[in-house]
Amino acid sequence: MDKHDLINQLQLDTMAENFEKAISQAADALQKKGYKNAGTIKDKILETSGYRYL
C-alpha cells in the first residue's frame, strides 16, 4: 500500500466513523422521542450502506 492508498483508506475510515456516529445519534434522538424501532432502523441503514463493512 503506497502513501496515497493509505491516505485514501484513512479518509474512508474517518467518513465511515462519522457516518455511523451521525446515524447512531439520530437513532438515539428518535428513541428518546418514543420511536421504538429506531435501533432496528439504524442497523438496517448501516448494513445497507456498506459503511459497517469498510
Summary of the structure (lengths in Angstrom):
residues: 54
radius of gyration: 14.1
end to end distance: 16.2
largest distance: 48.1
contacts: 115
relative contact order: 0.14
helix: 83%
strand: 0%
